[in-house]
């Protein structure tokens, strides 16, 4: 009887263990969270970085744990306009936490944020790779500029600066690196090529009319006849274009660099520099082409309103390759979806090319796919943008200004044969 009872008790204990596995241990800072923060957070959240507070040590993160859990669980951080879940393409370099990583951070906070055992070598902020190779040209703002708030943007300042790469010959831009003068306030950057003497004269006139270095601008270079060359946001200082591709830059012409300054950490004199890598030839000539409709009109006072348009590819004489996208709206934007589908009547199949589930004007970026996507003349490209216009009266129209709006996607294009894209696209 005793033997039988003991055996039964052991069997029941074994079954209980099998049916109800032991709960997983609470994540710890050193074992689970610090390595994740090193790759996804610390490039911005460190002393002197654009992040409002550092997140490089246990004590620093512990003090902000509730903010961290909220920001991560709502996907406010890491900041990215792109859905990189796999439901709509994949971008290898996009800032993104998968669902398991978010759950790990939340479980750590809800479990009391244990520190765990410190490793022999502590986790430190990553050293971001720089631009290398031949053909690098360094350019810098002609003089320091101290950003100031504007009536429309109390914590932000958008400013354009003329840069001279001093290249007399035509070439292609294949990569770039930004060296922020004051990393805590340089929030994002756009770089434009001036394509004509008229564009240079217009830009210089704006510069001359402004008593401070550079001139005020918003969303673009402030003048016509330009070509978008580069887009940057913190966390990825050096950007390489897809291998063998580059954007044409006309020799003898200047550039305009637009900087968005964020003033939450104060304002100091900034003199940001760029490293630009040029080459005399590329395998494939690339172009950043806007898919846009300047007829956009929105009714004011609406918490949710949409604008959609279609770009048919009829007449395209050959397939073209889309390597990546740069979605763009202004401050009223909320979501954006960019798709492709056949033009054939009755064929409703479509493929998502870019999805922006939570637009943030202050974190714009150009992101590349794992591999280029071919589109041809049998297809169309569709864009749908949603907006919140509750703070506006009357109508909101397409335009370059702060109070205007846009709904577009720049696509980084090449031809399979490498010839200039501009020859077959209007």
C-alpha positions as CSV (number, residue, x, y, z in Angstrom):
1,X,0.0,0.0,0.0
2,X,2.8,2.4,0.8
3,X,4.7,1.6,-2.3
4,X,1.5,2.0,-4.4
5,X,0.6,5.4,-2.8
6,X,4.1,6.7,-3.3
7,X,4.1,5.7,-7.0
8,X,0.7,7.3,-7.5
9,X,1.9,10.5,-5.9
10,X,5.0,10.7,-8.1
11,X,2.9,10.0,-11.2
12,X,0.5,12.8,-10.4
13,X,3.3,15.2,-9.8
14,X,4.9,14.3,-13.1
15,X,1.6,14.8,-15.0
16,X,1.1,18.1,-13.3
17,X,4.5,19.3,-14.4
18,X,3.8,18.1,-17.9
19,X,0.4,19.8,-18.1
20,X,1.4,23.0,-16.5
21,X,5.0,24.0,-17.6
22,X,6.9,26.3,-15.3
23,X,6.4,30.0,-16.1
24,X,9.2,31.6,-18.0
25,X,11.6,33.6,-15.9
26,X,11.1,37.4,-15.9
27,X,13.5,39.1,-18.4
28,X,16.4,41.0,-16.8
29,X,18.2,44.2,-17.9
30,X,21.6,42.7,-18.4
31,X,20.4,39.4,-19.9
32,X,17.6,40.4,-22.2
33,X,16.9,44.2,-22.4
34,X,20.3,45.8,-22.6
35,X,21.4,43.9,-25.8
36,X,18.1,44.9,-27.5
37,X,18.4,48.6,-26.4
38,X,22.0,48.6,-27.7
39,X,20.9,47.8,-31.3
40,X,17.5,49.7,-31.3
41,X,17.6,52.6,-28.9
42,X,21.1,53.7,-27.7
43,X,22.1,55.3,-31.0
44,X,19.7,58.1,-30.3
45,X,19.2,57.8,-26.5
46,X,22.7,58.6,-25.2
47,X,24.4,61.7,-23.8
48,X,24.4,64.3,-26.6
49,X,22.0,62.3,-28.8
50,X,18.7,63.4,-30.2
51,X,16.8,61.4,-27.6
52,X,15.4,63.5,-24.8
53,X,17.1,61.3,-22.2
54,X,19.8,58.6,-22.2
55,X,18.9,54.9,-22.0
56,X,22.4,53.4,-21.8
57,X,22.5,52.1,-18.2
58,X,20.3,50.1,-15.9
59,X,19.6,53.1,-13.7
60,X,18.8,55.4,-16.6
61,X,16.3,53.0,-18.1
62,X,14.8,52.1,-14.6
63,X,14.0,55.8,-14.1
64,X,12.1,55.8,-17.4
65,X,10.7,52.3,-17.3
66,X,7.0,53.3,-17.5
67,X,7.6,55.7,-20.4
68,X,9.7,53.0,-22.1
69,X,6.9,50.4,-21.8
70,X,4.2,52.7,-23.1
71,X,6.3,54.0,-26.0
72,X,7.4,50.5,-27.1
73,X,4.0,48.9,-26.7
74,X,2.3,51.6,-28.7
75,X,5.1,51.5,-31.3
76,X,6.0,55.2,-30.8
77,X,9.5,53.9,-30.3
78,X,11.8,53.0,-32.0
79,X,10.6,55.7,-34.4
80,X,9.8,54.4,-37.9
81,X,7.1,55.3,-40.4
82,X,7.3,51.9,-42.0
83,X,5.4,48.8,-41.1
84,X,8.2,46.2,-41.0
85,X,6.1,43.3,-39.7
86,X,6.3,41.5,-43.0
87,X,2.7,42.2,-43.9
88,X,3.9,44.9,-46.4
89,X,7.4,44.2,-47.6
90,X,10.6,44.1,-45.5
91,X,13.2,46.8,-44.9
92,X,16.4,45.4,-43.5
93,X,17.6,48.7,-42.0
94,X,14.2,50.0,-40.7
95,X,14.0,50.7,-37.0
96,X,11.5,48.1,-35.8
97,X,10.8,45.8,-32.8
98,X,8.9,42.6,-33.5
99,X,6.0,41.5,-31.3
100,X,8.2,39.1,-29.2
101,X,10.7,41.9,-28.5
102,X,7.9,44.3,-27.5
103,X,6.5,41.6,-25.2
104,X,10.0,41.1,-23.7
105,X,10.3,44.8,-22.7
106,X,6.8,45.0,-21.3
107,X,7.3,41.7,-19.3
108,X,10.5,43.2,-17.9
109,X,8.8,46.4,-16.7
110,X,5.7,44.5,-15.3
111,X,8.0,42.0,-13.6
112,X,9.6,44.7,-11.5
113,X,12.5,45.6,-14.0
114,X,15.1,43.2,-12.4
115,X,18.7,44.1,-13.1
116,X,20.1,40.6,-13.4
117,X,23.8,39.7,-13.4
118,X,26.1,42.3,-15.0
119,X,28.4,40.8,-17.8
120,X,32.2,41.2,-17.6
121,X,31.9,43.7,-20.5
122,X,29.0,46.2,-20.1
123,X,26.8,47.0,-23.0
124,X,27.6,50.5,-24.5
125,X,26.1,52.6,-27.2
126,X,26.9,51.3,-30.7
127,X,29.5,53.0,-32.9
128,X,27.6,53.7,-36.1
129,X,29.5,52.7,-39.2
130,X,30.8,55.6,-41.3
131,X,31.0,56.1,-45.0
132,X,34.1,54.7,-46.7
133,X,35.5,54.2,-50.2
134,X,36.9,56.4,-52.9
135,X,35.4,59.6,-54.2
136,X,34.3,61.1,-50.9
137,X,33.8,64.9,-50.8
138,X,33.3,66.7,-47.5
139,X,31.0,69.7,-47.4
140,X,30.0,71.8,-44.4
141,X,27.7,74.7,-43.7
142,X,29.5,78.0,-44.5
143,X,28.9,79.3,-40.9
144,X,27.2,78.3,-37.7
145,X,23.5,78.8,-37.3
146,X,21.6,79.0,-34.0
147,X,18.0,77.7,-34.6
148,X,15.1,79.6,-33.3
149,X,11.4,78.6,-32.9
150,X,8.8,79.9,-35.4
151,X,5.2,81.0,-34.8
152,X,4.0,77.8,-36.4
153,X,6.5,75.4,-34.8
154,X,7.4,76.3,-31.2
155,X,9.9,73.4,-30.7
156,X,11.1,73.1,-34.3
157,X,13.0,75.1,-36.9
158,X,13.3,74.2,-40.6
159,X,16.3,75.8,-42.4
160,X,17.9,75.4,-45.8
161,X,21.7,75.9,-46.4
162,X,23.5,76.1,-49.7
163,X,26.5,73.8,-50.0
164,X,29.1,73.6,-52.7
165,X,30.6,70.2,-53.4
166,X,33.1,71.8,-55.9
167,X,32.7,69.2,-58.5
168,X,33.0,70.4,-62.0
169,X,32.3,67.0,-63.6
170,X,29.0,65.1,-63.7
171,X,28.8,62.1,-61.4
172,X,26.6,59.9,-59.3
173,X,25.9,60.0,-55.6
174,X,26.3,56.4,-54.2
175,X,26.3,57.1,-50.4
176,X,26.3,59.8,-47.8
177,X,27.0,60.4,-44.1
178,X,25.8,63.3,-41.9
179,X,28.0,64.7,-39.2
180,X,25.6,66.7,-37.0
181,X,27.2,69.8,-35.4
182,X,24.9,69.4,-32.4
183,X,23.4,65.9,-32.4
184,X,20.8,66.8,-29.7
185,X,19.1,69.3,-32.0
186,X,19.7,68.0,-35.6
187,X,16.5,66.0,-36.1
188,X,16.4,65.1,-39.8
189,X,18.0,66.2,-43.1
190,X,17.0,66.4,-46.7
191,X,19.5,67.0,-49.5
192,X,18.6,68.4,-52.9
193,X,20.6,69.0,-56.1
194,X,20.0,72.3,-57.8
195,X,19.6,71.4,-61.5
196,X,20.0,74.7,-63.2
197,X,21.5,78.2,-63.0
198,X,18.0,79.6,-62.4
199,X,17.5,77.4,-59.4
200,X,20.9,78.5,-58.0
201,X,20.0,82.1,-58.5
202,X,16.6,81.7,-56.8
203,X,18.2,79.8,-53.8
204,X,20.9,82.4,-53.4
205,X,18.3,85.2,-53.5
206,X,16.5,83.6,-50.6
207,X,19.7,83.3,-48.7
208,X,20.7,86.9,-49.3
209,X,17.3,88.1,-48.2
210,X,17.6,86.4,-44.8
211,X,19.9,88.1,-42.2
212,X,20.7,84.7,-40.6
213,X,22.7,82.0,-42.3
214,X,20.6,80.0,-44.8
215,X,16.9,80.6,-45.3
216,X,13.6,79.4,-44.0
217,X,12.1,76.4,-45.8
218,X,9.7,73.5,-45.1
219,X,9.5,70.1,-46.7
220,X,11.7,71.0,-49.7
221,X,14.5,73.2,-50.9
222,X,12.3,76.3,-51.2
223,X,12.9,76.6,-55.0
224,X,11.9,74.7,-58.2
225,X,14.1,72.6,-60.5
226,X,15.7,70.4,-57.8
227,X,16.4,66.7,-57.4
228,X,16.1,64.9,-54.0
229,X,19.4,63.2,-53.3
230,X,19.3,62.1,-49.7
231,X,17.1,61.7,-46.6
232,X,18.4,61.2,-43.1
233,X,17.0,60.6,-39.6
234,X,19.0,59.8,-36.4
235,X,20.1,56.3,-35.8
236,X,21.7,55.7,-39.2
237,X,24.3,58.3,-39.9
238,X,25.8,56.6,-43.1
239,X,23.5,55.5,-45.9
240,X,24.6,53.3,-48.8
241,X,22.5,53.2,-52.0
242,X,21.8,49.7,-53.4
243,X,25.0,48.3,-54.8
244,X,25.8,49.4,-58.4
245,X,23.3,52.3,-58.3
246,X,23.5,56.0,-57.8
247,X,21.7,59.3,-58.3
248,X,23.0,61.7,-61.0
249,X,24.5,65.0,-59.9
250,X,25.2,67.6,-62.5
251,X,28.7,69.0,-62.4
252,X,29.1,72.7,-61.6
253,X,25.9,73.0,-59.6
254,X,25.4,73.5,-55.9
255,X,23.3,71.6,-53.3
256,X,20.7,72.6,-50.7
257,X,20.6,70.9,-47.4
258,X,17.4,71.2,-45.4
259,X,17.8,70.6,-41.6
260,X,14.9,70.1,-39.2
261,X,16.1,71.4,-35.8
262,X,14.3,70.2,-32.6
263,X,14.6,72.7,-29.8
264,X,13.4,70.6,-26.8
265,X,17.0,70.4,-25.5
266,X,17.7,74.0,-26.1
267,X,19.4,75.8,-29.0
268,X,23.1,75.9,-29.7
269,X,25.1,77.1,-32.8
270,X,25.2,74.3,-35.3
271,X,27.5,73.7,-38.2
272,X,26.5,70.3,-39.7
273,X,28.7,68.6,-42.3
274,X,28.1,66.0,-44.9
275,X,30.4,63.3,-46.4
276,X,29.2,62.6,-50.0
277,X,30.5,59.7,-52.0
278,X,30.6,60.3,-55.8
279,X,31.6,58.0,-58.6
280,X,32.1,58.7,-62.3
281,X,29.9,55.9,-63.4
282,X,27.4,53.3,-62.1
283,X,26.0,50.1,-63.3
284,X,22.4,51.4,-63.0
285,X,21.4,55.1,-63.1
286,X,18.8,55.6,-60.3
287,X,16.2,58.3,-59.8
288,X,14.0,59.3,-56.9
289,X,10.6,59.8,-58.6
290,X,7.6,61.2,-56.8
291,X,4.2,59.5,-57.3
292,X,2.0,62.4,-56.5
293,X,-1.2,64.3,-57.2
294,X,-1.1,68.0,-56.6
295,X,-4.9,68.2,-56.8
296,X,-5.2,67.1,-53.2
297,X,-8.0,69.0,-51.3
298,X,-9.1,68.2,-47.8
299,X,-12.1,69.5,-45.8
300,X,-11.2,71.0,-42.4
301,X,-12.6,70.0,-39.0
302,X,-12.6,66.2,-39.6
303,X,-10.9,63.7,-37.3
304,X,-10.6,61.2,-40.2
305,X,-10.6,62.0,-43.9
306,X,-8.9,60.2,-46.8
307,X,-7.4,61.1,-50.2
308,X,-6.7,58.5,-52.8
309,X,-5.3,58.6,-56.3
310,X,-4.0,56.2,-59.0
311,X,-0.9,56.4,-61.2
312,X,-1.3,54.2,-64.3
313,X,1.8,52.8,-65.8
314,X,0.4,52.6,-69.3
315,X,2.9,53.5,-71.9
316,X,5.9,52.4,-69.9
317,X,8.0,50.7,-72.6
318,X,9.8,48.3,-70.3
319,X,9.7,47.1,-66.7
320,X,11.3,49.2,-64.0
321,X,12.8,48.3,-60.7
322,X,11.6,49.8,-57.4
323,X,14.3,49.5,-54.8
324,X,12.7,51.4,-52.0
325,X,10.4,54.2,-51.0
326,X,10.2,57.5,-49.2
327,X,6.6,58.3,-48.2
328,X,5.8,62.0,-47.5
329,X,2.9,63.9,-45.9
330,X,2.9,67.0,-43.7
331,X,1.7,67.4,-40.1
332,X,-1.9,66.4,-40.6
333,X,-1.0,63.0,-42.0
334,X,-1.9,59.9,-40.1
335,X,-1.6,56.8,-42.4
336,X,-0.4,56.0,-45.9
337,X,-0.7,52.9,-48.1
338,X,1.1,52.4,-51.4
339,X,0.0,49.4,-53.6
340,X,0.4,48.0,-57.0
341,X,-2.3,46.0,-59.0
342,X,-3.1,45.0,-62.6
343,X,-5.0,47.4,-64.7
344,X,-7.1,44.6,-66.2
345,X,-10.8,44.9,-65.5
346,X,-12.0,42.4,-62.9
347,X,-8.5,41.6,-61.5
348,X,-8.6,43.0,-58.0
349,X,-5.3,41.4,-56.9
350,X,-2.9,43.8,-55.3
351,X,0.5,43.9,-53.6
352,X,1.3,46.3,-50.7
353,X,4.5,48.2,-51.5
354,X,4.6,50.5,-48.4
355,X,2.4,50.9,-45.4
356,X,2.7,53.7,-42.9
357,X,0.4,52.8,-39.9
358,X,1.3,55.8,-37.8
359,X,2.8,58.8,-39.7
360,X,5.3,61.1,-38.0
361,X,6.5,64.0,-40.0
362,X,9.5,64.4,-37.8
363,X,10.9,60.9,-38.6
364,X,10.9,60.7,-42.4
365,X,13.3,58.3,-44.1
366,X,14.1,56.4,-47.3
367,X,14.0,52.6,-46.8
368,X,15.1,49.9,-49.2
369,X,13.6,46.5,-49.8
370,X,15.5,43.2,-49.5
371,X,15.4,43.0,-53.3
372,X,14.0,45.3,-56.0
373,X,10.4,44.9,-57.2
374,X,9.6,44.9,-60.9
375,X,6.6,46.9,-62.2
376,X,5.5,47.3,-65.8
377,X,2.9,49.0,-68.1
378,X,0.2,46.4,-67.3
379,X,-0.1,47.7,-63.7
380,X,-1.1,50.8,-61.8
381,X,0.2,52.3,-58.5
382,X,-2.4,53.4,-55.9
383,X,-1.8,55.7,-52.9
384,X,-4.2,56.4,-50.1
385,X,-3.5,58.9,-47.3
386,X,-5.6,59.6,-44.2
387,X,-5.5,62.9,-42.3
388,X,-6.8,64.5,-39.1
389,X,-7.9,68.1,-40.0
390,X,-9.8,68.9,-36.7
391,X,-7.6,71.9,-36.0
392,X,-8.3,73.6,-39.4
393,X,-11.1,75.7,-40.7
394,X,-12.2,75.7,-44.4
395,X,-10.2,73.6,-46.8
396,X,-6.6,72.4,-46.8
397,X,-4.8,72.3,-50.2
398,X,-1.7,70.7,-51.7
399,X,1.3,73.0,-51.1
400,X,4.9,73.4,-49.8
401,X,4.0,75.4,-46.6
402,X,3.6,74.3,-43.0
403,X,-0.2,74.8,-43.2
404,X,-0.5,72.9,-46.6
405,X,-0.6,69.2,-47.1
406,X,0.8,66.5,-49.4
407,X,0.2,62.8,-50.1
408,X,3.0,61.2,-52.1
409,X,5.7,58.5,-52.3
410,X,9.1,58.9,-53.7
411,X,10.3,55.7,-55.3
412,X,14.0,54.8,-55.9
413,X,13.9,53.5,-59.5
414,X,16.3,51.9,-61.9
415,X,16.0,50.2,-65.3
416,X,17.1,46.5,-65.6
417,X,19.5,47.6,-68.4
418,X,21.0,50.3,-66.3
419,X,20.2,53.2,-68.7
420,X,18.9,56.5,-67.3
421,X,15.3,56.2,-65.9
422,X,14.5,59.7,-67.0
423,X,14.5,58.6,-70.7
424,X,11.3,56.5,-70.2
425,X,9.5,58.4,-67.4
426,X,7.9,61.8,-67.6
